[in-house]
Amino acid sequence: MRSRVLTAALPRWVDPAAVFSELMAQQASDAAGAVWLDSGAAANSGRSYLAVSTRAVLSTELNEPVFEWMRREFAATEIDHSAAPAGFRLGWVGWLGYELRRESLGVEVTTPAVTPDAAWLWVDRVIVVDHGSRSLSVLALGDSWTGELAQWRDSIVALVEAAAARTATTAPTRTATPTATTAPTTSLTAFTAPQPAPTAVWRDSDADYLEMIAACQQSIVEGDAYQLCLTTSVHVDHGDRPADPVATYLALRRANPSHHGGFMQVGAISLLSSTPEQFLAIDPSGLIETKPIKGTRRRSADAAEDERLAAELLASDKERAENLMIVDLMRNDLGRVCEVGSVTVPKLFAVESYATVHQLVSTIRGQLRADVSAVDAIKASFPAGSMTGAPKHSATLILDSLERAPRGIYSGVFGYVGLDGAVDLAMVIRSIVMDARGSTIGAGGGITALSVPEEELAEVKLKAAALLRVLGVSSD
């Protein structure tokens, strides 16, 4: 019986990007998928996790609702986790797409997404990157480091040594703005734009998006919503030279680092994310937290101007009102599953700064009731209010009528649900979805009665710009 989470230290520190490259290069042909839950290129605390999985479960394969399957499969186990560090102690890693709102909200979805509404990888062994101590280790589900598990542990030691050797012999020449190569690569070399350059097409023209903003504001005036998170997308066609997901993610994490970034590959679909937004974190004791983002300003290379932009964001009545609406919505969502009186807002209107934008972030916290599971909490809060607007049910119906296309994985969530009941899920924003059709980037923003349409359009272009540059596309 496999009843323990085993842990073993690896003999040396190697840059996790090099380990990731080597892991993907050595991935077995029968692998179902791979993941990297990434704390970022500049992380000096926290942990990241890298794994290859041999089992994937897609919503398209299920004969029951996704949340019912999750409730059964994700139930906390009696496995001994005491030897494993806090964080992901093995379990499930995956995504939930935006159209899964048909289950959580009970609303009709007019057009199904091309990508699966859910995809989960079973991860029973993982490489752990501890950024604080600059150390590597492995976790595995089993009774002891013997037999096949000992062979796997030793193979990871060899893999790390290979990554170190590759790093030592590869000149780390890098361009000022990294872009993804078109030929498959696993080395940490410079990334140059493909020739000829890929083409990008926005789903909605600027004029169409401005009309959609006007329609949102009309719905708000008529009292059907207080705020609407309107989105669109841009599709990149790479022609006959498809971009390599591994190289693209390495470029993305350097160009737009984030504390909740990640890479997930399931079959022919790859999710590459540099999201700054945490959807839900739940610890094994049931403490739950969400950190919605609403409010954006660009960064500036000029320090004084950059500081002015951050102060402008914090002082903006429009941005604060937008953020507060979502805080109230998420307080309500958590209130449905938390102990009475336990829901608090320890941080309201905090400015967080990232490579390309300043963001206005708030924190809502509560204690789950004893009769509520982690999956119950996820369902009660999905989709995130920051990606719908308020009130949530009405907002999703209005947006569905305006956007006229599924969002797919974008606007959903990804991350892990651990064997010990711990959860860490991030929003799928500032992300690239790659498949046989090419690369797709979603972008949007919250529309209120005070929104200036031209500024909202500019915000959408700003949010997509860094991702487009990584793909070798000008955002102009």
N, C-alpha and C positions, 0 to 999 in steps of 0.2 A: 504493500500500500504506500502510495506516494503522499506522505503526510507532513513534510517539512519544506520550508524555503531555505535552501542551502546557500551559503555565501562563501566566496573565496577571493582573496586579493590578487590582483595581477601585478607582475613584478615591476612595471614601470609606467610612467605617465607619457602618453602620446596625444598630440592634438586630436580631439574627437573628430574633426573633419577628415583627418587622415584615416582614422579607424573606420569611419563611415564609408569612405571610398573603398577601403580594402574589403569591408564586410559585403558591400554591394558587388564588388568584383568577384568575390568567392561564393556568392549566393548560389545555392544548388538549383538545378533546373526544375526540381519539383516543389520549390518554395511557393507558398500561397501568397506571401506578401512580406513587406519589410517596413519597419518604422524607426523614426528617430524623434523622440520627444526632446526638444532642444531648448536649453535655457539661454542660448545665444552665443555669438562669437566672442563677446567681451565679458561673459559671465565670470564673476569671481566668488559666487556663492550658489547654493542650490545644486540640484542634480539633473543630469540628462540621461536618457535611456535609449539604447540601440538594440534592435533585435530583428531576426528573421523568423517568420512564422510558417508552420506547415499546415495550418488550418485557418480557413477564412469562412465566414458566414455572411451571406448577402441577403438583403431583404427580399430580393427576387427569388430566392430559393426557399423562403419560409411559407408554410401553409397556415400561418397564424399571424395576428398582429405583432409588429416588432416589439412593442413595449411588453406584451405578454411573454414573448420569448425571452427578453432581457430580464424580466422579473424572475423567471424560473432559473435561467442559466447564471445570472449574476448574483445569486443569493450568497451571502457571506458563509464561509466554510469554517470547519474546525481545524484547518491546517495551522501548524505552529509557525508564526512569522517572527518570533522573538529575535532571531539572529540577523534579520534583515534590517537595514536602515529605514527610517521613515521615508515615505514617498510611495512610489510604485513598487509593490511587493509581489509582482506577477499578477496575471489575470487577463483582462480583455482591453485591447486598444482599437479604437475605431472612430467612425464618424456617423452623425445623424444629419441627413439632408433637410433642407427647409420644408420640402413638401410633406415631410412626416407630420406636419401640423394637422393633417387630416385625422390622425389618431389622437394627438394631444388636445386639440381644440374642437374636434368633431365637425370640421368644416369641409366642404367639397373642394377638391383640387381639380381645376378645369383641365390642366395639361400636365401629365406626368413628366418628371425629369428624365433625361436620357441616362444619367448616372443612377445607381441604386440609392434608394432613400436611406439605407443603412448598410454599413460594412464594418464587420468586427473581426479582428485577428486574435486568435488565442496565443498568448505569449507566456510560455512556461519556463523560459530561460532568457536572460537579458544581460547585456553589458551595461554597467552603471558608471557614469562619469560624475565624480564628486569635484565640482569646480572650486570649492573652498579649500580642500586639502590637496587639490591637483593629484588625484589618484583614480585608478581604475579598478573595478572589481566585477565579479559576475554573480548572478543569482540563478538558481535553478530549482525546480520543484522535484523533490525526490527524497530518498531515505539517507543516502550517503554518497560521497564522491568516489563511487566505484563503477566499474563496468563502462557503459556507454556514456554516463554523465562525466566520468573522469576523462574519457576520450574527448568529449566536447570541450570541457574546461581547458585541456591541453591544446586543442585546436585554436581556441581563442587566444591563448598565450602566444602561439605561433603567428596568428593573424596580427596581433598587436606588434610583434617584432617585425613582421613584413611591412606594416604601416610605418613604423619608425624608419626602416631602411629606405622605403620609398620617399619619405619626407626628406631624409638626409641627402638623397641623390637628385632631388627635383629642385631646380632653381625656382624660388617663389616669386617670379616676375609677375606683377599684377598691373592691370590698367587702372586709371583713376575711377572709372565707372565700369565695374565688371559686368560682363554679359555672358550668356550661355553659349557654349560651343554647340555645333550641330552634330559633330561626330562623337560617339560614345567615348567617355574618358573617365578615369578614376583618379587621375593625378591632380595635385594642387598647383597646376600651372595657370598661366594667364588665360582669361576667357575672352575671346574675341567675337565680334558680331558675325553672324553667318553671311555668306555672299552667295546669291543676292540676299538683301535684307528681307526678313519676313514682312508680311502685310498685316495690318490690324484694321478691323472693321467694328465700329460701335453698333450695338443693336438698335439704339435710338439716335437719331440725329439730334444736334443741339436744339433745333427748333421743336422737335417732338418732345424732348425732355423738358424744355421750358413750358410747353403746353401741359405736360403731366404735373409739373409743379403747380401751375395755375389750378388744375383740377383738384389737386390735394388741398390747396388753400380754400377752394370753394366748398369742399366737403367739411373743412374745419369751420368755416363761417356758418354752414348750415347745421352745425352741432353734431355731425356724425363721428367726429374724432377730435382729439386735442393736438395730436402730433401724428405724422405718418412718415415712416422711414422708406422713402422712395429709392429704388435701385435700378441700375441698368448693368450692362456688361459689355466687354470688348473681347472679340475673338481674334486670335493671332494664328494665321495660316503660315506654317513653316515650309510649305511646298514639299518637294521631294527630299528635303534634308531635315528631318524632324529633330527637334531639340532633345538633348539627353536630360532626363529628369535629375539625375545625380549631379551633373555639372551645373544645371540650372539652380538647384537648391543651394549648392555651395556658393554660387554667385549671389543668390538672394540673401542668404544669411550674412554675407559681408556687406552688401549694399544697404540692407534694411534690417539690422539686427533687432531681436525682440526676445523678451523673457519667456514667451509661450509659443515660440516658433515650432515648426515640426514638418516632418516628411512622412508620408504614408503612401505605400504602393500596394495596390491590390489588383492583381492581374494586369490589365493594360491601362489602368487608371492610376494616376499619381496626384496626390495632394501636396502642394508645397506652400507652406504658410509662414508668414512673418507677423502673425497677429499680435497686437498688444493687449487684447481684451480677454479676460478670464470670464467664462460663463458661470461655472459652478465649481467650488472646491468643497469637499466634504471629508472630514477626518473620521477615523473609525469610531469615535465617540458620538458622532452625529452633529458636530459643529459644522454649520454650512455657511458659505460666503459667496457672494457674487459681486463683481466689480464692473458695472456697466459704464460704457464710454459714450458720452454725447457732448459734442463741442470740439471744434478743430480749428487750428491756425497753422499756417506753414512755418517752417524753420527759416532762419536767415543766417548767412555766413557772417554777417556783421553782428558782433556780440550785443551792442546796444539795441539794434533793431530787433534782434531775436528776443531780448528781454522785454522790449516793448510789446511784441506780438503775444508773448505769454501773459503779460499783464492785461492786455486787451481782451484775451480769451477769458481770463478770470473775472473781468469786470463786465462782460457782455450780458445784458439783461436777457437777450434772446437765447444765448448759449446756456445760461444758468437755468432759465425756465425750461428749456428742452431737456437738460440733464435731470432736473427735479421731477419732471413728469415721469421719466423712466424709473427714477428712484422710487417714486410712489407705486408704480406698477410692479416693480420687483419686490417691494415690501409686501404688497398684496399677494404675489405669487408665493413667497416664502411663508407668509402668514397662514396659508392653507395647509402647510405641512409641518410647521414648527410649533413648539410649546407656546401657549398663550403668554404674551408679554416678553418673549425672548428676542424678538426681531428688533435690531437696533441699526443705526447708521453711524458707525464710528468715524467715517471720513466722508465729507460732503464737499464737492467741487475742488478736488485736488488736481493740480496741473502736473501731468507726466509728459516728459519730453522724449521724443524718439528721433531717429535719423532725419526724417523729412517733415514731421508734424509735431505740434504740441496738442495734447488731448486733455479734456476735462473728465476726470474719473471720480466716481463715488463708490463707497463700499457699504454693502448691506450684509448683516450677519444675523444668524439665528441658531436655535437648537432644535433639531428634528425631534418630533414626537417618537415615543418608543415603538408605536405601531406603524411607522412610516419607513419604507426601505429607500435606499439610494435611488433606485429606479423610479419609485413614486415621486421623489423630489425632482428628478430630471424631467419626468413627464409633466409635472405641475408647472414647471417654469419654461417649457419648450413650446415654440421657439422663443428666444430671448427678446424681451421687450425692446432692447436697443435696436433690434432689427425689424421690428414691426411697427411700433408706435403705440399710442394709447387712445381708447381702450383696445386691448389686444385683438379680441375677436372681430370687432368692427373694422379695425385697421387692416387686418389681413384680407378681409373681403374687398375693401376698397382698393388696396394695392394690387390684388389679383386682377381686378377689372382694368386697372390702368397699365400694369406692366406687360400683360398679355404674353408672358413667357415664364416658364419655371425658373427658379433660381438654382435648383440642384443643390450641390454640396455647399455652395456659397450661401451665407446667412445661417447655415447650420452650425454644428459644433463638432469638435474632435478632441480626443484625449483618451484617458484610461478610466476604467472601473476595476479596482483591484480586488484580489481575493479576500482582503481584510475589510472590505467595505469602503475603502478610501476612494475618492473620486477627484479627478482634476480634468475639467473640460474647458476648452478655449473656443472662442468664436472663430468661425471660418470667415475672416475678413483679411484684407491685405494678403490675399492668397492667389495662387495659380493652380488651376485644375488642368492636367495634361492627359490627353487620351488620343485615340487614333485620329480624331478630327482636328487636333492641334491644341492650342492653349487658350484657356478662357479665364478672364479676370472679372470679378464682380466689383461694383463700387456703388455707393449711394450716400445718403445723408438724411437727417431728420428734417422734415418740413413742418414749420409752424406758421401761425398767422403773421409772425414778424419776419419770416424769411424773405430775403431779397433773392429773387430767382437767379439772376446772373451770378451771384455769389455762391449759391448752392451748386450751380453747374460747374463753376470753377473748382469747388471743393471735390466734386466727383473726379474731375480730371487730375487734381493734385494727388488724390489717394491712389489712383491707378498709375501715375507717372513712374514711380520707382520700379514697379513691377514690369512695366513695359520696357523700361531701359534695360533691365536684366535680360529680357528676351530679345534685345537688339532692335527695339522699335522706338522711334521718336514719339513722345507723347504730345507733340505740337499738332 
